[in-house]
């Protein structure tokens, strides 16, 4: 796979990192320039909304990767956003990540519904709507579609209340000793808090070596079984639609499904 292009000089200069050599961070295209992380964005309206929203957010006992303004006050410059480097690294502390999710989403509970969520057509947004029955699934049977078809028959209506949530916390919570955890790469969805927690549980079971007791320890959350089911359907649809999904990623989801079927 070709390495993503680094941020151009004028972008680095706009965010105060002209003289720092860019170092690639991940396949997402993010680059570290000294103490600043620059990341390309596909949706400028979404990126600007996230930046403006996080700038005023103060969740309890959580460090946020807050955005940086450019020298002329913009959140997005030529399709790039910036944050400061936060100390820490992802760890297999799945219960703590779910607890972080719940605290974070208490802080986002009153945010209005972003207009862009209904307009997004990326793989993850389409998969999300399929999981909730808002879009007809046309999925590759060999890449997750067959299991999706089996599980979707267990979907029931819920009374869970949607709000702004971070829909991809697995791997995006950093731990640094006993200090407050840090949340990075805020990915907004308009879904229930319980669903966001369930996505963490599904991801942990599928790819994070989480113990099966994880889903039982959070069973007190409202309509937890249906939240888990929709989170699993979401990840299965992503796997079936994403061009870079692998047999290993599907095997992980099949393993998670075995545990979740026990509680449905």
N, C-alpha and C positions, 0 to 999 in steps of 0.2 A: 504494500500500500504506500502511495506517495505521501511523504511528509507534508502536512499543511504548510502553507506559506506563512512566514513570520509577519508580525505587524509592521507595516511600513514606517519609515522614519518619522513622517509627519504625525502619525498616530501616537508613536512613542513620545514625541515631543509634546503633543497636546496634553498628555497625562503625566508629564514630568519625568519621563524615563528615556530621554533621547540618548543618553550616554551609556545606558545599561544594555549589555549584550542579551538578546532574547534566547531563552532556553525552552525547548518544547516540553510540555507537561503531560499531555495525553492525546488520545486520538480525537478528542473533542475540538482540538485546534487551539487550546489555551497555551499561552506562552508566559513564562515568568521573566520579568525584566527588573532585576534587583529586588526591591520589596513590593513590586507591583505586579499583578497578574492581569494580562490583557487577553480578552476572549472575543472571538468573532461571533456575531449574532445573525440569525436568519430573519428575524422579525423585529424591525426597529421599534415599532409601536409597543410590542411586548417588553422589549429590553428597557425602553424608557419608563414604562409603567413599573416594572420591577425595581428599577433604580430609585425612582421617586418614592415608591412605597416603602422599600427597605430603609431609606434615609430617615424616615420618621418612626420606624418600628423599634420598640424596646421590649422584647420578650424576656420573661423571668429566667435569670440564670443561664442565659444563652449568649454566646458571642456570634454576631452576624457578620458575614462577609459583605460589608456595606460598600456601596458603589462610590467611585470617585468622580467628581466633575472635572471636565477638561479646563484648561486655562481660560477658555471663553465661556464656561458655564454649562457646557453640554454634557449629557449623560452618555451619548453615543456619538462617536466620531468615525465617519467612513465605515460604518458597520462593526465597530469595536467598542467594547465597554471595559471598564477597569475596576479592580478592587485591590485592597492591600492584602499581602500575604498574612495568613493567620497560622499561628503555631498549632501543631497537632497532626494526627494522621487517623484514617479510619481504623477502627478495631471491631472485633467480633463481640460487641457489647449490645446485643440486639434489644434486650429489654430496655436498656438505657436510651437507645435510639427511639423506641416507641414512646418513652416518657418525654424525650425531647420534642417529639412530634406533637404530643398533647399540649405541652407548654407553649410551643411556638404558635399553635393554632388557637390558643386562647387569645393571643395578641393579634391574630388576623381575623377574629370573629366578626368584627364590624365593618370590614372592608367591603365596598360595593363590588358587584360582579363586573369583571373587566369585559369590555366589548369584544376584545380580540379572541376570547376563548371559543366563540361560536364560529369564527372565521378560519381557525387554524385547520390545515389539511395535512399536517405532518403525520408520520406513522403513529406516533404516540397518541395524538389527539383523536385520530380515526379509531384506533384500537380502544381508547377510552369510551368513545360513544358506542362502539359495538358491545362492550362489556355491560353497558347500562341499557341496552335495547333501544338506543336512539339512532342507530344506523344498522342496516342489514349486513351481516357478516358474509364476506366472500373470501374465505381463507384457504390456504394450501393445507390439505388434509394431512400431509406428511410432516408439516412443520408446526403443528399445534392445532390445526383446524378440526381434526377428528375429536380430540379430547375436549375442545371448546364445545362442539356439538353435543357431546355426552353431558357435560356439566351444565350447560345453559338451561337444561330442562329443570334444574333445581332452583333457578332464579325466581324469586318472589318479590312483590312490591314491598317497599319499606317506607317508614316515616322519618328516615334520617334527613337532617337538614343540611343542604349544601352551603358551602362558604368557600372563601379563598383558602387553599391548602397547598403546601409543598408536596408534590406528587412523586418525588424521587429522592427520598432521604437516605436510602440504603447506599452507603459509600460516600455520602455527602455530609456526614457528621464527623467532625474531627475531635479526637480526644488528646489532651495534653496533661497527663498525670491526673491530679485531683482538681484541676481547674475547670471552669465552666466549659462545656462542649461548644464547638463552633459549627454553624450551619453555613454551607456554601451552595452555590449554583441553584438558587431558588427557582423552581419550575412550577408556575402557578396552574392550578386546576380549580374548577368550581365543583367541588365534591364534598361529601361529609368528612368530618374529622376522623370518624371510625374507619373510613375507607383508606385514608392516608396512612393510618396506623397499620391497617391490614396489608397494605403494599409492602411495608417494611417487613412484616412477618412472612409474607410469601417469598420475598427476595431472600430473606435470611434462611428460610428452609430450602429454597432452591439452590442457592449459590453461596451461602455464608456459613454452612455447617451448623446452623442453629439446631438445638434439640427440639423434638416435637412438643415438649411441654410449653414452648413459647406461646402457641396458640391457646393453650388452656389457661395460662397465667393472665391473659387479657380478655378472658371470656365474659368478664363483668361489663365490658363496653356494650352499649346498646346495639342490638341486632348484629352482633359480632359475626355470626355465621354467614349472613348475607353480605356483610362487608368483605369477609374473607373470600367468598365466592366471586364477587365482582373484581376483587384485586387479582385473583388467579385468572379469571377470564381476560382481564386487561393484559396481563403478562403473556398469556397464551396467544392473544391476538397480535401483540407486538412481535412475538417470535415468528408467527406465521407471515407477517407482513414485512418484517425488516430484512433487507438484503444481506445483512451480515450475521444473521442468526446462525447458530451451529447446532449439530446434533447434541452436543454437550449441554447447551443451554436448555434445549427441550427436555433432556433427561433430568435436569434439575427440577424443571417445572412438573414433570411427571412424578418425581419423588415428593414434591410439596403437595401435589394433588392427593396422594395416598393418605397423608395425614389429615388434610382438610376434609376429605370425604368421610372421615370417621366422626366429624362433628356436625356435618350437615343434617 
